[in-house]
């Protein structure tokens, strides 16, 4: 992993799920930290569902190794957009992380 390629600043967030008094699920986020990353856009596509077209874009982030990134409850914010983490791969011997994400655009 070439550290010089980690030139984009990202925010690592965790999703917190709670329920209110009507048993409605509420999702909020908490900032876990900031990191430098290499950002690679991997393309995307469109899906049709519930009478609307949804654009889905795949983005790959390379980060230094950290233990607070997982596919269960982590978001990565790059710019003004939050990306859902789907896959976290360890590079080398805890040298870095390759994080595969998607972002959906319903607009």
N, C-alpha and C positions, 0 to 999 in steps of 0.2 A: 504494500500500500504506500503510495507516494503522498506524504503529508502535504506537499505543496498544492495538490489538487483539491484539498479541502478548503475551498475559498468562499463558500456561501454560508451565511449565518441562519440557523434554524432554531426553533423553539420546540423543546420536548414537553408534551402535555400528557396528563393522565386523565382518563374519563372516570367520573364518579357518578354512580347510579344510586338514586334514592327514590323513595315513594312518598307521596303526600297523603293527607288524611282521606282522600277519595281513592287511594290505592293506584294513583296514576304515576307511571314511571317518569322521573325527572332526571335528565342527564346534564351534568355540568362538567367543567374542565378545571384542572389545576396545573399551573406551570411547574414542571419538575426541574427545568434548567435550560441552558442554551448550549449549542454545540456548533462547531464548524463542520461542513459537509460538502461532499461532491454530489451534485444534483444531475441526474440523467433522465431525460424524458423518453419514455419507451413506447409512445404511441397511445392509441386509444380506439374507441369505437362508440357506437350508439346502441341502445337497447330500447325496445318499446315495452311499456308496462303501465297498466292502470290508465290507459288512454292518454299517455304522454310519452314523449321521446326524451330519453336521458342520455347525456354524453358522459362517457367514462374514460378518464385519462389515467395511464399508469406512469408512475414516477419512481425511480430508484435513488435512494440516498445511501452514500457511503459515509460512515461516521467512525470516529475512534471508539474503541470498546467501552461499553457502559452497561451496567446491569439493570437499569430502570426502563429499558425499551423491550416491549414484548408485543405479540400480536393480539393479545386479549383486550387490553385497555389503554393503548398508547395512540396518541395522535402526534403528527409532526406538522408544525406550522412553518410554511415557507412563504414569505411575502405576507399577503393577507388571507391566504387559503390554508385550511386544515386538511391534511391528508390522512386517510385511514390506513393503519399498518396491517398488512396481511401476512407478511413473511419476514422473519428475522434470521439471517444466516451469519454465523461467526466466521470471520476471515482469519486464517492462520491460527496461531496459539493466542487467542484473546487479543489480537492486534487491532481488529476493527469489526464493524458490523455492516452487512449489506442488507438494507431495509427496503422491501418492496411494498409500495403503497398505491392506493387509487384515490381519485377525487371524482365526485359526481357533480354534474352541473344540470340542474333541473330547469334552468332559465332559458 
